Amino acid sequence: MDYLVKIWDNQEGFVLKKEILYQADNDVNAMQKASAATPDGCRSTYETIDKEKYEKEKRERAEEEVAA
């Protein structure tokens, strides 16, 4: 399954710091990977996603920002 972990900077008032797309066999492994990717002073959330749909939306957002 594909997962998206979002890293939030806790010191700056929960500002989104970065997103990481990864694969895991189950929710337990996904939680462990999200925890390992989270630096000190930050929080993280993770969710199951459709990789192709996520990459398409990300590409469209990037194109909109370039056009603006």
N, C-alpha and C positions, 0 to 999 in steps of 0.2 A: 504494500500500500504506500501511497505517496502522502507526505505530511508537509505542512508549512509551519515553521516555528517563527514567531515574531519576538524579537528581543526589544524590551522596553527599558529605557534608562530611568531608573527609579529616582535618581538624584535631581533630575531636571523636570520632574513632575510628569512622569510616564510619557516621555517623548519616544516615538518609534525610532529605534536605532538601526535595525536591519531585519531582513527577512531571509530565512534559509530554507530551501526546498531540499527534502531528502526522502529516502525510502527506509521503511522498517517492516519487519515481519508482522508485528502486532503492536497494540497500544502500549504495552509495557516497555518494549524496546524503543518506541517512539518517545515515550516520556523520559527514558534514560538518555537518549541522544539530545533531547531538548535541554535537559538539565546540564549535560556536559558542555553544550554550546553557550550556556548562559554565563557571562562574566560576573565577577563580584559587583555588587551594587546595582544589579539589573534584575528584572523579572522577565519571564517568558511565558508565552501561550503557544499551544500547538493545536492544529486541526487537520483532519483528513481532507485532502483536496483531489481534484482531477488535474493532473499535471499538464495535460494539453490545454485545457481551458484556462488554467492559471497563466501559462506562458503566453497564450494568445492575448489575454487581457493586459498582461504586463507590456507586451509589445505595442498594443493599441494605445495605452497610456503614454508610453515613451514617444510614439509618433505624434500624439496630441500636444505634448509638451514642446516638441521640436517645432510644430506648426504654429504654436502660440507666440 
